[in-house]
Amino acid sequence: MPKVRVLIVDDSVVVRKILSDSLSADPDIEVVTAANGKIALAKLVQVNPDLVTLDFEMPEMDGLTTLKEIRKSHPKLPVIMFSTLTERGATETLDALAAGANDYVTKPANVGSVGIAIARIKEELIPKIKMHCGRVTPLTADTPQETAKPGATCPVRFERVTNVPAGRVDVVAIGVSTGGPNALSALLPLLAKDFPVPVVIVQHMPPVFTKLLADRLSAHCSISVVEGEPGMVLRPGQAIIAAGGSHMTVQVTAGVARIATNMDPPENSCRPAVDVLFRSVAVGFGRASLGVILTGMGSDGLRGCGHIREAGGQVIVQDEASSVVWGMPGFVAKAGLANKTLPLREIAGELGRRVREGRSAVRTALAG
């Protein structure tokens, strides 16, 4: 199989060197470099890359402008943005995702930390390059969940739960990763202002990014969207997104549900992790739980959906055709845990129907 050809676009000689050496060390990847956006656009036809990595701040043509030009001539060419862990970096990243970038990877604030930079490339960038270019490793039944890759057979099996009658739903829990910001931007604005239950969300993102994402979503939604804080009460018509860098759980006491956070170790290499949130939802709400798994790389949420189904709750997953990556929803579907698999455009309507079943009035026990 031919190597994956990656075009690295970055004006920093140091960054280009680190990226080039680290990626070239992988036997499945070959590298071409460009010092700015204008050079990159000229090289697209010459080198025919399988994927492009783009820096944001470059002379002559910045990353966002370059991305928009790439999308005019190469609408399906995978592009990964190289972002900084700053408010500006988060804003630029969300702009890029909305403009058609497929993914992003954050780089260390101090590029002088070569060891950290190389580790980040190996742990985050290379797997994403291979995933977006369709290079995945088939799994066997003995493959640990933590090493699960999208597109492979699910190594985890739960007892298939069938014929569970649709009952009252008191909370909707959503898990999403790669492609998530755009998926949430398509889904949440379709929820009515009087949506009768709270929504809790884990979107795999670092600190700062999740707050800006919540603010952007809230500006375009009838329901309010906020970043979760410890002690926050869950209320109908509100969506709470887990803050990047910490796990988020839901704790129900005396009929009132509140947000709690912790710094426990990452699960599935993620913090926040979908599994952590879904476990707490299954404990706190039992059969009144409704889990939703949207587009995302990996298998986070698989075990959490198992807990929700075992508690008598319901699970909906996004279908493969509308997912950027059918990893997270695919694992859940293949494990027999999904009550329904739907295109993204149909999920909001299905949520509206299910949360109103069995409700004689628009109210919830969680109104506090």
Residue pairs with C-beta under 8 A, 6 or more apart in sequence:
1 28
1 135
3 27
3 28
3 29
3 30
4 28
4 29
4 30
4 50
4 51
4 129
4 130
4 133
4 135
5 29
5 30
5 31
5 32
5 47
5 48
5 49
5 50
5 51
6 23
6 29
6 30
6 31
6 32
6 49
6 50
6 51
6 52
6 53
6 129
7 32
7 33
7 34
7 40
7 43
7 44
7 47
7 49
7 51
7 52
7 53
8 16
8 19
8 20
8 23
8 31
8 32
8 33
8 34
8 53
9 33
9 34
9 35
9 36
9 37
9 39
9 40
9 52
9 53
9 54
9 55
9 58
9 63
9 66
10 16
10 19
10 33
10 35
10 53
10 54
10 55
10 58
10 82
11 35
11 36
11 55
11 57
11 58
11 59
12 55
12 111
14 111
15 55
15 82
15 107
15 111
15 117
16 33
16 35
18 111
18 114
18 117
18 118
18 121
19 31
19 53
19 121
19 125
20 31
20 33
22 117
22 118
22 121
22 122
22 125
22 126
23 29
23 31
23 121
23 125
23 126
23 129
24 30
24 31
26 126
28 130
28 135
29 126
29 129
32 43
32 47
32 49
34 40
34 43
35 58
36 58
36 59
36 60
36 61
37 54
37 58
37 60
37 61
37 62
37 63
37 65
37 66
37 69
38 60
38 61
40 52
40 54
40 66
40 70
41 61
41 66
41 69
41 70
43 49
44 70
44 73
44 74
44 77
49 77
50 78
50 133
51 77
51 78
51 79
51 80
51 129
51 132
51 133
52 70
52 77
52 78
52 79
52 80
53 79
53 80
53 81
53 82
53 105
53 125
54 63
54 66
54 67
54 79
54 80
54 81
54 82
54 96
54 101
55 63
55 82
56 62
56 63
56 64
56 81
56 82
56 83
56 84
56 89
56 92
56 96
57 63
58 66
61 69
63 81
63 82
63 92
63 96
64 92
64 95
64 96
64 99
67 79
67 81
67 96
67 99
67 100
67 101
68 99
68 100
70 77
70 79
71 99
71 100
75 100
78 102
78 103
78 132
78 133
79 100
79 101
79 102
79 103
80 101
80 102
80 103
80 104
80 105
80 125
80 128
80 129
80 132
81 92
81 93
81 96
81 97
81 101
81 103
81 104
81 105
82 104
82 105
82 107
83 89
83 90
83 92
83 93
83 104
83 105
83 106
83 107
84 106
84 107
84 109
85 106
85 109
85 206
85 207
85 208
86 109
86 208
87 208
87 212
89 106
89 208
90 208
90 209
90 212
91 212
93 101
93 104
93 209
94 181
94 209
94 212
94 213
94 216
96 104
97 104
97 181
97 182
98 181
98 182
98 185
102 132
102 178
102 179
102 324
103 128
103 132
103 178
105 120
105 121
105 124
105 125
105 128
106 120
106 124
106 206
107 117
107 120
108 116
108 117
108 120
110 116
111 117
123 269
127 149
127 297
128 178
128 297
130 136
131 149
131 150
131 178
131 297
131 325
131 327
134 151
136 149
136 150
136 151
136 152
137 149
137 152
138 152
138 153
139 147
139 148
139 149
139 152
139 153
139 154
139 155
140 153
140 155
141 155
142 155
143 152
143 155
144 155
145 155
145 156
145 268
145 299
145 302
145 303
146 268
146 269
148 154
148 155
148 298
148 299
148 302
148 327
148 331
149 298
149 327
150 297
150 298
150 325
150 326
150 327
150 328
150 330
151 326
151 327
151 330
153 334
154 299
154 302
154 330
154 331
154 334
154 335
156 299
156 302
156 303
156 306
156 331
156 335
157 335
157 336
158 306
158 309
158 310
158 335
158 336
158 337
160 336
161 309
161 310
161 336
161 337
164 287
164 309
164 312
164 314
164 339
166 314
166 354
166 357
167 287
167 288
167 312
167 357
167 358
168 288
168 357
168 358
168 359
169 197
169 288
169 289
169 290
169 314
169 354
169 355
169 357
170 197
170 285
170 288
170 289
170 364
170 365
170 366
171 197
171 198
171 199
171 200
171 234
171 250
171 257
171 281
171 284
171 285
171 288
171 289
171 290
171 366
172 197
172 198
172 199
172 200
172 290
172 291
172 292
172 351
172 355
173 199
173 200
173 201
173 250
173 277
173 278
173 281
173 289
173 290
173 291
173 292
173 308
174 184
174 199
174 200
174 201
174 202
174 291
174 292
174 293
174 294
175 201
175 202
175 274
175 277
175 278
175 291
175 292
175 293
175 294
175 296
175 300
175 301
175 304
175 328
176 183
176 184
176 201
176 202
176 203
176 204
176 274
176 293
176 294
176 295
176 296
176 328
177 203
177 204
177 270
177 295
177 296
177 297
177 298
177 300
177 325
177 327
177 328
178 204
178 295
178 296
178 297
178 324
178 325
178 327
179 294
179 295
179 296
179 323
179 324
179 325
180 203
180 204
180 205
180 294
180 295
180 296
181 203
181 213
182 324
183 294
183 295
183 318
183 324
183 344
184 201
184 203
184 213
184 217
184 294
185 216
185 217
185 220
186 344
186 345
187 294
187 344
187 347
187 348
188 199
188 217
188 220
188 221
188 223
188 225
188 239
188 348
189 217
189 220
189 221
189 222
190 348
190 349
191 199
191 221
191 222
191 223
191 239
191 348
191 351
191 352
192 222
192 223
192 352
193 222
193 223
193 237
194 236
194 237
194 362
195 222
195 223
195 236
195 237
195 352
195 355
196 236
196 237
196 355
196 356
196 359
196 362
196 363
196 364
197 236
197 355
197 364
197 366
198 234
198 235
198 236
198 237
198 238
198 239
198 240
198 257
198 364
198 366
199 223
199 238
199 239
199 240
200 228
200 234
200 239
200 240
200 242
200 248
200 250
200 259
200 277
200 281
201 239
201 240
201 241
201 242
202 241
202 242
202 248
202 272
202 273
202 274
202 276
202 277
203 210
203 213
203 241
203 242
204 270
204 272
204 296
204 300
205 213
205 244
206 244
206 245
207 243
207 244
207 245
208 244
209 244
210 227
210 241
210 242
210 243
210 244
211 227
211 243
213 241
214 225
214 226
214 227
214 241
215 225
217 225
217 239
217 241
218 224
218 225
218 226
221 239
222 237
223 237
223 238
223 239
224 237
224 238
224 239
225 238
225 239
225 240
225 241
226 232
226 238
226 239
226 240
226 241
227 240
227 241
227 242
227 243
228 240
228 241
228 242
228 243
228 248
228 259
228 261
229 243
229 259
229 261
230 259
230 260
230 261
231 258
231 259
231 260
232 240
232 258
232 259
233 256
233 257
233 258
233 259
233 366
233 368
234 240
234 250
234 257
234 258
234 259
234 366
235 366
235 367
235 368
236 362
236 363
236 364
236 366
236 367
240 248
240 259
242 248
242 261
242 272
242 277
243 261
243 272
244 272
245 271
245 272
246 261
246 262
246 263
246 271
246 272
247 261
247 262
247 263
247 264
247 267
247 271
247 272
247 273
247 276
247 277
248 259
248 260
248 261
248 272
248 276
248 277
249 259
249 260
249 261
249 262
249 276
249 277
249 279
249 280
250 257
250 258
250 259
250 260
250 277
250 280
250 281
250 284
250 285
251 257
251 258
251 259
251 260
251 280
251 284
252 258
252 284
252 285
255 365
255 366
256 366
256 368
257 284
257 285
257 366
260 280
263 271
264 271
264 276
265 271
266 273
267 273
267 275
267 276
267 300
268 274
268 275
268 298
268 299
268 300
269 298
270 298
270 300
273 300
274 293
274 300
274 301
274 304
274 328
275 300
275 301
275 302
275 303
275 304
276 304
277 304
278 291
278 301
278 303
278 304
278 305
278 307
278 308
279 303
279 304
279 307
281 289
281 291
281 304
281 308
281 313
282 289
282 304
282 307
282 308
282 310
282 311
282 313
283 307
283 311
285 311
285 313
286 311
286 312
286 313
287 311
287 312
287 313
288 313
289 308
289 311
289 313
289 314
290 308
290 313
290 314
290 315
290 316
290 351
290 354
290 355
291 301
291 304
291 305
291 308
291 313
291 314
291 315
291 316
292 315
292 316
292 317
292 318
292 347
292 351
293 301
293 305
293 315
293 316
293 317
293 318
293 328
293 329
293 332
293 338
294 317
294 318
294 323
294 328
294 329
294 344
294 347
295 318
295 322
295 323
295 324
295 325
295 326
295 328
295 329
295 344
296 323
296 325
296 327
296 328
296 329
297 325
297 327
297 328
298 327
298 328
299 327
299 328
299 331
300 328
301 328
301 331
301 332
302 328
302 331
302 332
302 335
302 337
305 315
305 332
305 335
305 337
305 338
306 335
306 337
308 314
308 315
309 315
309 337
314 339
314 354
315 332
315 337
315 338
315 339
316 338
316 339
316 340
316 341
316 342
316 347
316 350
316 351
317 329
317 330
317 332
317 333
317 338
317 340
317 341
317 342
318 326
318 329
318 341
318 342
318 343
318 344
318 347
319 326
319 329
319 341
319 342
319 343
319 344
320 326
320 329
320 330
321 343
322 343
322 344
322 345
323 329
323 330
323 344
329 338
329 341
332 338
333 341
340 350
342 350
